[in-house]
Amino acid sequence: MTRKQRSWLGVAFLYLCGLALMLYILGPFLWVLSASFQMETELFKQPPNWIPARPTLGNYLYVFTGEIPQAYTERGLLRSPITQEARLLPAGLVNSLVIALGVTAANLLLGALAAYTFARERFRGRDQVYLFILGSRLLPPIAVAIPIYMIVNELNLLDTKRALLLLHGAFTLPFTIWVLTTYFQNLPRDIEEAALVDGCTRFAALRHIVLPVAAPGLVAVGAFAFLFSYSEFPFALFTTQTINAKTIPVLISAVANNPDASYTLIAVGVMISILPPLLLALLLRNVLTTGLSSLLGR
């Protein structure tokens, strides 16, 4: 076998490995996508239909509008316990987006201000406060679940979006401050110092010079805060009781745990829940890749 043939076989092997890895990762999502466009009678046929034989939007219409698909009128297919829970999925999606976007905004605003202060200013107790923030990030959140629940209850914040905003913000801000502090410390100070000499305040230098330069890092930590808040489950589960504050992971869990669960409606819930993170990754893929690379490189 010639060297050229060995090289070609090596490239082909790498492509096959990449294809197998892609199918391994995307396989469950493709099955859920296919299931969301099928009726339950088709879903359990043997052999299974990997591609819907008669694709339908009926499951999505039922979740968003309450219109019962004609196939579900067959005896034994329409389950009243699952009906109300599945109809709450759009409201849960809105709750998750509101909370996650609020947590992201708080991380970018408060995290950037705190990190810039730690990176550029020297004040008494600075190192101790910084170590305390890092130490709080190392503590597993579930370890303080009971005290947190009691505090939220005493503040009359149970079953409110404000409670989750505060909790998710407390869990994500230490990481944001830590990462951005390191990021700001590695930024060159020349332009910033020149702006200060020209009469800029420290806040103006942060706003007009540092933040634009640090945009990739801000996008990376913002994406982390958004994904953490959007997918967080334990605290969202035990601090919410009604649709006023229940998030999409909690509602999908409620649908899936129902013994009468309709697998096609569970699939719809999963597809609805993964759309926002997927869109976020597609819209910010270039900036996000640059930000993560720069953070890891530092």
N, C-alpha and C positions, 0 to 999 in steps of 0.2 A: 504493500500500500504506500502510495507516494505521500509526501508531506502535504501537498495540496488537498488530497483526499482526506487525510487525517484532520486537517484544519476544517474542512467542510463538515465532517462528521461531528467535530466538537461544537461547531456553531449550531448544527441541527439539534444536537443533544441539549444545548442550553435553551434553545427555543422550545423544545418539548417540555423541559423542566418548567420554564416560565408559563407555558400553556397549562400544565397540570396544576401549578400553584394558583393560577388565575381561576381555574374551574373550582378548585378546592375552596377559595375565598368567596367567589361569586355564586357558587352553586346554591347555597341556601336562599340567597336573595332572589335568584332567578326563579326558584321554585315558589317562593312567596309571591313574587310578581305574577307568575302564571296562575297560582291558586286564587288570587284576588279577582281574576277575570273569569272564573268558572263558578258554576253552581255546585252545591255540595254533592249532588248525585253524580256529577261527572268526576269530582275530585277523588272519589273512592272506587272508581272503576278499576278493574283488573284486566289487563295491565293499565297502569295509570297514564293519564294524558299529560305528558310533560308540556305540550303546547296545547292551549285550549282549543277543543274541536269547535265549540260555539262560543267564542269570546263575548262577554257581556259587561256592560257598565252598571248592571243592576245592583251589585253590592255597594258600589260607590254612591249611587243615587240613593240607596236605602239609608246609608250612614249620614249623608248630607241633607237629604230632603224628607226622609221617612217613607218614600214611595216603595212599597213592598214589591220585589221582583215576582214576576208571574210564576216562576219555577218554585218559589218558596211557599206558594199557596197549597202545595201538595201536603197531604196529611203527614205530620211528623217532622216537617222541615222548619217551620216557623216556631221559634222558641221565644216565649214572652220574657223569660229572665234575661236572655242575651240581648233582646231588642233594645231595652232602655239603655243598657250600658254601652252598646255600640253606637247609639245615637248621640252619646255624650262625647265621642271622640273629637269632633271638630272643636267643641268648646275647650276640651283639655289641651288641644294643640295651641289654641290661642293663649291659654294660661301659660303654657310652657314657653311660648315665644315672648310673651310680655315679661315674664320673670327672667329668662335668659338674656334678653336684650338689656333689661335694667341692670343685671349683674355685670354684663360686659361694659356698659357705660360707666358704672361705678368703679370697675377695675381700671379702666383707661384713665379716668379722671383722678381718682384718689391714689391709685397705684403709681401713676406717672409723677404726681406731685411729691408723694412720699419718697419714691425712689430717687428722684432728682435731688431732694434734700439730703438723703443719705450719701449720695454720690459726690456732692459738691460742697456741702456745708460741714463745719466742725462745731459741735456743741456738746455740752456736758451730758453724759449718759447716752451718747449716740451709739456706741458699740453695744451697750447692754440692751438698749431697746431693739437694735437690729438683731441681736442674738435671740431675744425673746420672740420676735416675729418669726425667725427661722425655726425656733423650737416649737412654736404653735403649729407650724406646717407639718412637723414630724409626728404630731399626735393624731392617731386615727380618729376621725370624727365620730364614729360609732361608739367610741369609748366614753364620750361625754353626752350620749344621747338622752339619758334620763335627766341630768341637770338642765340640758337645753330645753327639753320638753316642759319642765317645771317653770323655767324662766318665761318661755313663750306663753304658757298658760296664765302665769301671774300678770303678764302684760296684756292679756286679753287679745292675743294675736293668733290664736288657733284658728285654722281654716281661713287664713288670709294670705294674699300674695305678698304682703309686706313681710310676713314672717320668713317666707322662703327667700325673699330678696336679701334680708339681713343675714340669714344662715348661709346661703350660698356665697354671699359677699365675704363673710368671715372666713369661709373655707378657701376661697380662691385668692383673696388679696395678699396673704403672705407669699404665695408663689409669685404673683405678679411683681410685688415689691422686690423680692430677691432677684428675679431675672432682670428686671429693668435697672436695678441698681448696678449690677455687673455690666449691663449693656452701656449705661451712661458713663460709667467709670472708664470704659475703653474708647469712648468717643474723643476725638482730638479737641482740645480746649482752645485752640488758637482763635478760631472765628468767634467763639463764644466770649472770650476775654476781650477781643477787639470790640465787640458790640457793647460790653460793659464799660469799656473806656470811652466809647462814643456817647454814653449817657443812658444806655438801656438798663432797665431794672432786671433783676434776676428772673422775675416772672416773664418779662418780655423776651429775654434771651431764651428761656425755655420754650415759649410759645412760637417764636418766629425762627429759631435756629435749631434747637435741640430736637424738638418733636418732629419736624419734617425729615431730619436726617435719620431719626430713629423709627420712622414709619414702619419698616418691615418688622422690627421687634415688637412694636405695638400691635400690629396685626396678629402676630403669632400668639402673644399672651391674651389678646382679646378673643381669639378663636378658642384657646384653651378654656377661658372663663365661660364662654358661651356653651361649649360642648359639655363641660362639667355640670353647669346648671341645668341644661336641657335634658341630660340623661340621668341626673341624680334621682335616686329612688327611695332609700330608707327614710330620710327626713321628710320628703314629700308625702310618704305614705302615712306616717304617724302624726303629722301636724295638720293634715287636711281631712275633712269629712264629707264635704259636698263639692259640687261642681264649681262653686265660687273660687276655689283655689286648686282643685285637683289637677295634676299635670298629666301629660299623655302617657308616660311610663306607668303611672299608677292606674290609669284607666285601662290600658292594655292588659296589665296584670289582672285587673278585675274581670275583664272579658275572658281571658285565657283560663282563669281559675274556676270559672263557672262550669259545672259538670255538664250543662247543656250547651256548651260553647259551639258555635258554628265556626269551623276552621276557615271558611272563606271570609267571614267577617273579621276574624283575628288577622288574617293576611292583609285585609284592607287597612286595619289599624297599624300594622307594622309598616306598610308602604307609606301611609300618611306620615308616620313618625320619622322616617328616615329622609323624607324629602327636604326639610330645611337644612340639616347638616350637609346633605349632598349638594344642594344649591350653593351653600356657603363655600364648600370646597371647590366647586367649579368656578365660581365668580372670583375667588381670591387665590386660586391655585398658584399663580406666578408670585404674587407678593408673599403668600404664605410659605412657599418653598424657600424664597430668599430670606425671609425672617427666621425660619427654623434653621437654615444653614448658617446664618450669621450668629444666632444664639449658640448653636453647638460649636461653632468655630471659636467662640470666645471662652 
